[in-house]
Amino acid sequence: MSTSPWSHRKEAVSVLDVLFAGEVFCDLVLGGIPHLPTPGTEVYADRFAVSPGGTATRAVATARLGLRTGILGVIGTDLFGEHLAARLAAEQNLDPTWLRRDPAVHTPVTVAVTQEHDRAFLTYEEKGALRPEVWEGELPAVRFLQLGIGRPLPAWAAEFRARGTRVVGGVGWDPTGQWSRELLTRLAEVDVFICNAVEATSYTRTGTVEQAVKVLADHVPDVVVTDGGNGAVAVDGVTGELVRVAVPRVPAVDPTGAGDVFTAGLITGLNHGWPLTTRLRFAGLCAALSVRSLGGANSAPRWEAIDAFLERTPGIPDADLIRIRAIKP
């Protein structure tokens, strides 16, 4: 076994469109259950999938949209780590050069139990699998860096930003229930912030998504809050205008990872310089298409699925449609 902390190297691209840094999970997704089990009982699922999760969902989704994508994280050399490494290495446009393999770490695992409109998670994760705090080697040239800001950002994130990389921040569920307002101070370290409605209202201590967005916009120039089936709300960093965009309605099987796929779509729009409403519509479309089958990364749409949806779905403004179709590989 190689002693290098990096494995499954490809020849790295000269410039990455986006680098995703964070925790990489192997998701075991069970779907089609009538209800969650209560203690002492058993409930049967009628569907099952194994999928890359966490940071890997965002990376896979973005790579499938044609962006040159990198991923930084730590997984083990166990069965789950081997599966993830092979899956990610096989994904076109995804460079796993910075995916660290550590034999002393168990690969993080999440069991996702999902129903049509919601899901519950059971996760195992070790400290050694957290986002690396130290960057080994030279920093690559990166246009966008996406990482969580639930804890202090590593020094290498600031170095990327100093070199001109736009930093996109996100957060996750706070298991402590404290939703510390310290997070708001970290928004000065990012250029774009994306979170969901629960996270936004919890951190800002507000009652509505619109109120939360306005508070967040005082700390970061570009902020987007996803609101499930209600679409997304954002503040235009140039005009200060509050914008809400609806999400397409599709039959839902599994919402796991939909927020990650939304982030991938939004960064794709940022990379191509689209106006805010087009970015939001495209991100919402990608997220909607991802809920039609199990597993966030597994279900992240490729261009064939996006094209097919656009062909049969009226109502998308012509300007948005032209921009979306202009970037097809």
LINJO-V244966 format. One record per residue. RES is the residue in one small letter. SS is DSSP state (~ for helix, > for strand, _ for the rest). OMEGA is omega in whole degrees, -180 to 180 (999 if undefined). NEAR is the number of other C-alpha atoms within 12 Angstrom. Layout:
res:RES ss:SS omega:OMEGA near:NEAR
res:RES ss:SS omega:OMEGA near:NEAR
//
This chain:
res:m ss:_ omega:-179 near:11
res:s ss:_ omega:177 near:13
res:t ss:_ omega:179 near:11
res:s ss:_ omega:178 near:16
res:p ss:_ omega:179 near:27
res:w ss:> omega:179 near:28
res:s ss:_ omega:-177 near:31
res:h ss:_ omega:-178 near:28
res:r ss:_ omega:163 near:25
res:k ss:_ omega:171 near:20
res:e ss:_ omega:-174 near:16
res:a ss:_ omega:177 near:23
res:v ss:_ omega:-176 near:22
res:s ss:_ omega:179 near:15
res:v ss:> omega:174 near:21
res:l ss:> omega:170 near:31
res:d ss:> omega:-177 near:37
res:v ss:> omega:173 near:45
res:l ss:> omega:177 near:46
res:f ss:> omega:-179 near:48
res:a ss:> omega:179 near:43
res:g ss:_ omega:-177 near:43
res:e ss:_ omega:-179 near:42
res:v ss:> omega:-177 near:48
res:f ss:> omega:164 near:46
res:c ss:> omega:-178 near:43
res:d ss:> omega:171 near:40
res:l ss:> omega:-169 near:34
res:v ss:> omega:177 near:41
res:l ss:> omega:-176 near:36
res:g ss:> omega:177 near:36
res:g ss:_ omega:180 near:27
res:i ss:_ omega:180 near:26
res:p ss:_ omega:180 near:18
res:h ss:_ omega:177 near:20
res:l ss:_ omega:180 near:23
res:p ss:_ omega:172 near:14
res:t ss:_ omega:-178 near:8
res:p ss:_ omega:178 near:7
res:g ss:_ omega:-179 near:7
res:t ss:_ omega:180 near:9
res:e ss:_ omega:178 near:12
res:v ss:_ omega:-178 near:17
res:y ss:_ omega:172 near:17
res:a ss:_ omega:176 near:22
res:d ss:_ omega:176 near:17
res:r ss:> omega:-180 near:21
res:f ss:> omega:177 near:24
res:a ss:> omega:172 near:29
res:v ss:> omega:-173 near:28
res:s ss:> omega:168 near:39
res:p ss:> omega:-177 near:47
res:g ss:> omega:-180 near:48
res:g ss:> omega:180 near:48
res:t ss:~ omega:-179 near:48
res:a ss:~ omega:177 near:50
res:t ss:~ omega:180 near:47
res:r ss:~ omega:-178 near:55
res:a ss:~ omega:179 near:56
res:v ss:~ omega:-178 near:50
res:a ss:~ omega:-179 near:52
res:t ss:~ omega:178 near:48
res:a ss:~ omega:180 near:40
res:r ss:~ omega:177 near:35
res:l ss:_ omega:171 near:44
res:g ss:_ omega:180 near:30
res:l ss:_ omega:176 near:40
res:r ss:_ omega:-165 near:34
res:t ss:> omega:173 near:48
res:g ss:> omega:179 near:47
res:i ss:> omega:176 near:49
res:l ss:> omega:179 near:44
res:g ss:> omega:-179 near:44
res:v ss:> omega:173 near:43
res:i ss:> omega:-179 near:49
res:g ss:_ omega:175 near:35
res:t ss:_ omega:180 near:30
res:d ss:_ omega:-177 near:20
res:l ss:~ omega:-179 near:18
res:f ss:~ omega:178 near:29
res:g ss:~ omega:178 near:37
res:e ss:~ omega:180 near:26
res:h ss:~ omega:-179 near:23
res:l ss:~ omega:-178 near:42
res:a ss:~ omega:180 near:39
res:a ss:~ omega:-180 near:22
res:r ss:~ omega:-176 near:27
res:l ss:~ omega:179 near:45
res:a ss:~ omega:-178 near:31
res:a ss:_ omega:-176 near:19
res:e ss:_ omega:180 near:33
res:q ss:_ omega:179 near:23
res:n ss:_ omega:-179 near:31
res:l ss:> omega:-179 near:42
res:d ss:> omega:-178 near:40
res:p ss:_ omega:-178 near:42
res:t ss:_ omega:-173 near:32
res:w ss:_ omega:175 near:39
res:l ss:> omega:-174 near:44
res:r ss:> omega:175 near:41
res:r ss:> omega:-177 near:36
res:d ss:_ omega:-179 near:31
res:p ss:_ omega:-180 near:25
res:a ss:_ omega:-175 near:18
res:v ss:_ omega:169 near:26
res:h ss:_ omega:178 near:27
res:t ss:_ omega:178 near:38
res:p ss:> omega:-178 near:39
res:v ss:> omega:173 near:34
res:t ss:> omega:170 near:31
res:v ss:> omega:-180 near:28
res:a ss:> omega:177 near:39
res:v ss:> omega:-167 near:37
res:t ss:> omega:172 near:38
res:q ss:_ omega:-173 near:30
res:e ss:_ omega:-172 near:25
res:h ss:_ omega:-178 near:23
res:d ss:_ omega:-178 near:25
res:r ss:> omega:176 near:30
res:a ss:> omega:-174 near:26
res:f ss:> omega:170 near:23
res:l ss:> omega:-169 near:20
res:t ss:> omega:170 near:23
res:y ss:> omega:-178 near:22
res:e ss:_ omega:178 near:25
res:e ss:_ omega:-178 near:21
res:k ss:~ omega:-179 near:18
res:g ss:~ omega:-180 near:24
res:a ss:~ omega:178 near:32
res:l ss:_ omega:179 near:32
res:r ss:_ omega:-180 near:38
res:p ss:_ omega:178 near:31
res:e ss:_ omega:-180 near:24
res:v ss:_ omega:177 near:20
res:w ss:_ omega:179 near:24
res:e ss:_ omega:179 near:17
res:g ss:_ omega:-178 near:11
res:e ss:_ omega:174 near:13
res:l ss:_ omega:175 near:28
res:p ss:_ omega:173 near:32
res:a ss:> omega:-173 near:26
res:v ss:> omega:178 near:33
res:r ss:> omega:-180 near:31
res:f ss:> omega:174 near:42
res:l ss:> omega:177 near:48
res:q ss:> omega:178 near:46
res:l ss:> omega:179 near:49
res:g ss:> omega:178 near:35
res:i ss:_ omega:177 near:35
res:g ss:_ omega:173 near:31
res:r ss:_ omega:-177 near:25
res:p ss:_ omega:-179 near:24
res:l ss:_ omega:178 near:34
res:p ss:_ omega:-178 near:24
res:a ss:~ omega:-178 near:16
res:w ss:~ omega:176 near:27
res:a ss:~ omega:177 near:39
res:a ss:~ omega:179 near:25
res:e ss:~ omega:175 near:23
res:f ss:~ omega:-177 near:30
res:r ss:~ omega:178 near:26
res:a ss:~ omega:179 near:19
res:r ss:_ omega:177 near:18
res:g ss:_ omega:177 near:18
res:t ss:_ omega:174 near:30
res:r ss:> omega:-175 near:32
res:v ss:> omega:180 near:42
res:v ss:> omega:-178 near:42
res:g ss:> omega:175 near:40
res:g ss:> omega:176 near:43
res:v ss:_ omega:176 near:38
res:g ss:_ omega:179 near:31
res:w ss:_ omega:177 near:24
res:d ss:_ omega:-177 near:19
res:p ss:_ omega:179 near:13
res:t ss:_ omega:-178 near:9
res:g ss:_ omega:-177 near:13
res:q ss:_ omega:-180 near:16
res:w ss:_ omega:-174 near:23
res:s ss:_ omega:179 near:24
res:r ss:_ omega:174 near:24
res:e ss:~ omega:179 near:17
res:l ss:~ omega:-177 near:32
res:l ss:~ omega:180 near:32
res:t ss:~ omega:-179 near:21
res:r ss:~ omega:-180 near:29
res:l ss:~ omega:176 near:34
res:a ss:~ omega:-178 near:26
res:e ss:~ omega:-180 near:35
res:v ss:_ omega:-180 near:36
res:d ss:_ omega:180 near:33
res:v ss:> omega:178 near:38
res:f ss:> omega:-180 near:44
res:i ss:> omega:177 near:46
res:c ss:> omega:178 near:42
res:n ss:> omega:-173 near:37
res:a ss:~ omega:180 near:36
res:v ss:~ omega:179 near:26
res:e ss:~ omega:-177 near:37
res:a ss:~ omega:-178 near:42
res:t ss:~ omega:-180 near:27
res:s ss:~ omega:-179 near:30
res:y ss:~ omega:-177 near:34
res:t ss:~ omega:-179 near:31
res:r ss:_ omega:180 near:22
res:t ss:_ omega:-175 near:19
res:g ss:_ omega:-179 near:18
res:t ss:_ omega:178 near:22
res:v ss:~ omega:-179 near:36
res:e ss:~ omega:177 near:29
res:q ss:~ omega:-179 near:24
res:a ss:~ omega:-180 near:34
res:v ss:~ omega:-179 near:45
res:k ss:~ omega:177 near:31
res:v ss:~ omega:-179 near:31
res:l ss:~ omega:-179 near:41
res:a ss:~ omega:176 near:34
res:d ss:_ omega:-175 near:22
res:h ss:_ omega:-176 near:27
res:v ss:_ omega:-173 near:32
res:p ss:_ omega:-179 near:31
res:d ss:> omega:-179 near:39
res:v ss:> omega:179 near:44
res:v ss:> omega:178 near:49
res:v ss:> omega:176 near:46
res:t ss:> omega:-174 near:43
res:d ss:_ omega:177 near:33
res:g ss:~ omega:180 near:31
res:g ss:~ omega:179 near:28
res:n ss:~ omega:176 near:19
res:g ss:_ omega:-177 near:33
res:a ss:> omega:179 near:43
res:v ss:> omega:-179 near:42
res:a ss:> omega:173 near:46
res:v ss:> omega:178 near:37
res:d ss:_ omega:-176 near:26
res:g ss:_ omega:-179 near:25
res:v ss:_ omega:-174 near:15
res:t ss:_ omega:-175 near:14
res:g ss:_ omega:-177 near:19
res:e ss:_ omega:175 near:20
res:l ss:> omega:-175 near:27
res:v ss:> omega:172 near:30
res:r ss:> omega:-179 near:27
res:v ss:> omega:180 near:30
res:a ss:_ omega:178 near:27
res:v ss:_ omega:178 near:29
res:p ss:_ omega:178 near:31
res:r ss:_ omega:179 near:21
res:v ss:_ omega:174 near:23
res:p ss:_ omega:-175 near:17
res:a ss:_ omega:175 near:28
res:v ss:_ omega:-176 near:33
res:d ss:_ omega:179 near:40
res:p ss:_ omega:-179 near:39
res:t ss:_ omega:176 near:49
res:g ss:_ omega:-178 near:51
res:a ss:~ omega:178 near:48
res:g ss:~ omega:177 near:45
res:d ss:~ omega:178 near:46
res:v ss:~ omega:175 near:46
res:f ss:~ omega:179 near:49
res:t ss:~ omega:178 near:52
res:a ss:~ omega:179 near:52
res:g ss:~ omega:-179 near:48
res:l ss:~ omega:178 near:49
res:i ss:~ omega:176 near:49
res:t ss:~ omega:178 near:41
res:g ss:~ omega:176 near:35
res:l ss:~ omega:-179 near:32
res:n ss:~ omega:-178 near:29
res:h ss:_ omega:175 near:26
res:g ss:_ omega:180 near:16
res:w ss:_ omega:172 near:26
res:p ss:_ omega:-172 near:26
res:l ss:~ omega:-176 near:35
res:t ss:~ omega:178 near:35
res:t ss:~ omega:178 near:34
res:r ss:~ omega:-179 near:37
res:l ss:~ omega:180 near:43
res:r ss:~ omega:-179 near:40
res:f ss:~ omega:179 near:48
res:a ss:~ omega:178 near:48
res:g ss:~ omega:177 near:44
res:l ss:~ omega:179 near:46
res:c ss:~ omega:-180 near:50
res:a ss:~ omega:-180 near:49
res:a ss:~ omega:-179 near:44
res:l ss:~ omega:-177 near:45
res:s ss:~ omega:-176 near:42
res:v ss:_ omega:-174 near:41
res:r ss:_ omega:176 near:30
res:s ss:_ omega:-172 near:35
res:l ss:_ omega:172 near:39
res:g ss:_ omega:-176 near:45
res:g ss:~ omega:-180 near:46
res:a ss:~ omega:179 near:50
res:n ss:~ omega:-173 near:39
res:s ss:~ omega:179 near:37
res:a ss:_ omega:-171 near:48
res:p ss:_ omega:168 near:41
res:r ss:_ omega:-176 near:32
res:w ss:~ omega:179 near:27
res:e ss:~ omega:-180 near:18
res:a ss:~ omega:179 near:22
res:i ss:~ omega:180 near:31
res:d ss:~ omega:-179 near:25
res:a ss:~ omega:180 near:16
res:f ss:~ omega:180 near:25
res:l ss:~ omega:-179 near:26
res:e ss:~ omega:-172 near:14
res:r ss:~ omega:-175 near:11
res:t ss:_ omega:176 near:16
res:p ss:_ omega:171 near:12
res:g ss:_ omega:176 near:16
res:i ss:_ omega:-177 near:27
res:p ss:_ omega:-175 near:17
res:d ss:~ omega:-179 near:13
res:a ss:~ omega:178 near:17
res:d ss:~ omega:-178 near:25
res:l ss:~ omega:180 near:27
res:i ss:~ omega:-179 near:17
res:r ss:~ omega:-178 near:23
res:i ss:~ omega:-176 near:35
res:r ss:~ omega:-179 near:25
res:a ss:~ omega:-175 near:15
res:i ss:_ omega:-178 near:22
res:k ss:_ omega:179 near:20
res:p ss:_ omega:999 near:15
//
